């Protein structure tokens, strides 16, 4: 029996991902819809803009208290 130790480097843990559209560092990422034909992740601002561009009209948040 043997064990394999897997260690992540400090750089991997500290690295931030970047938004596909604006290239800013992303704290909380969003996955684009398939019909947007984007690879990668989006920040909240770019995700909201893509939503309004592809799905025009009013976007109302639900379950707000």
C-alpha positions in Angstrom: 0.0 0.0 0.0 1.3 3.5 -0.8 0.0 7.0 -0.6 0.4 9.9 -3.0 0.5 13.3 -1.6 -0.8 16.1 -3.8 0.2 19.6 -2.8 -1.1 22.8 -4.5 1.4 25.5 -4.9 0.8 28.8 -3.2 0.6 30.5 -6.6 -2.3 28.2 -7.6 -4.3 28.9 -4.5 -3.7 32.7 -4.6 -4.3 33.2 -8.4 -7.5 34.9 -9.4 -9.4 34.1 -12.5 -10.2 36.8 -15.1 -13.4 37.7 -16.9 -13.5 36.6 -20.5 -15.0 40.0 -21.6 -13.4 42.7 -19.5 -10.3 40.8 -18.3 -10.7 42.0 -14.7 -10.1 39.7 -11.7 -13.2 37.8 -10.7 -14.2 37.1 -7.1 -17.5 35.4 -7.8 -17.8 34.0 -11.4 -20.7 33.3 -13.6 -20.8 30.7 -16.4 -22.1 32.1 -19.8 -25.1 30.6 -21.5 -24.3 28.3 -24.4 -26.0 30.6 -27.0 -23.6 33.4 -26.0 -20.7 31.4 -27.6 -18.2 32.5 -25.0 -15.5 30.3 -23.4 -14.4 31.0 -19.9 -16.1 32.8 -17.0 -17.7 36.2 -16.6 -17.8 38.8 -13.8 -21.2 39.9 -12.5 -21.2 43.1 -14.5 -20.4 41.4 -17.8 -22.9 38.6 -17.1 -25.7 41.2 -16.4 -24.8 43.1 -19.6 -24.9 39.9 -21.7 -28.3 39.0 -20.1 -29.8 42.4 -21.1 -28.2 42.2 -24.6 -29.6 38.7 -25.4 -32.8 38.9 -23.5 -34.2 42.5 -23.8 -36.9 43.7 -21.4 -37.1 44.2 -17.7 -35.1 41.9 -15.5 -36.7 41.7 -12.0 -35.0 40.0 -9.1 -37.2 37.6 -7.2 -37.1 36.4 -3.6 -35.8 39.7 -2.3 -36.8 40.5 1.2 
